[in-house]
Amino acid sequence: MPKEEEKHRAWKDTSEMAFFIYRRWFSIQDGDHCEFKPVCNEYARQSIQKCGFFRGVVMGADRLMRDNPFVEPYEDPVVCPDKE
């Protein structure tokens, strides 16, 4: 595996661990009030897996900014813009 791929894999593995810790310890305290399906942290995790670390982080942040109490709940699957 080339060094560049190893670096990206390390970022993805680190983010997976962060999402695991968040879901295990913090998400339970927040309750379930995300308006989208999948919920925002799962969307961010999936976008990092499918689209790469940096693009996935941007997509996850965009999703968090769109999630508010005035939005009608709907399904919003992960779609990578450059991988269609």
N, C-alpha and C positions, 0 to 999 in steps of 0.2 A: 504494500500500500504506500503510495507517495506521501511525502511529508505534509503536503497541503490537505490531502484527504484525512490524514491522521488528526490534523489540527481541527478540521470541521467536525470530525467524529467526536473529538474531545469536547467541543462546544455543545454538541447535541447531547452527549452523555451527561454533562454538567447540568444542562437545562432539564433533562429528564429527572435528575435527582432533585432539583429545586421544585419541580412540579409535584413530585411524589411527596416531598416534605410539606409543601403547601396544602395539598389535598388531605394528607394524613393528619396534620396538626392545626392548620388555620382555617381551612375551608369549612370545617365542621362548625366552628364558632360563628362564622358569617351567616350561615343558613343558605337556603336556596332561593335567591331572588334575582337571578340572571334572566333576562327576557328572551334570550335566544336558546336554541338547541343546535348543537351541543353547547353546554355552558361555557363561559368565557375562558376559564383556565384550560378546559379540554380543547377548545378551539385553538388556543395558543400552542398547546403541546402538539396537536396534529399539524398545525401550519409549520412548526419548526421541523417536524419529521418529514413532511412532504415537500416543503419549499426551501429548506435550508435554514440555518440559524438566524442570520441577519434579516432576511425577508420575513421569516416567521415571527420574529420579535416585532417587526413593524406591523405586520398583519394583526398580531395579538393586541398591540397597543391601539390600533385603529378600532378594533372590535370593542375594546374597553371604553373608548370614547363615545361609541355609538350606543352603548348600553345605558339606558336611563329609564326612569319610571314612565315616561311619556311615549315610549315606543311600544307598538303592538307586538306581542310575542310571535315569533316566527322561526322557521328552520333556516339556518344559514350555514351550509356545509363549507368546508375548506376547499377552495379552488385556487390553484397556483396560476397566476396570470401568464407566466411564460411556459407552462408545461401542459397547455391544453391541446 
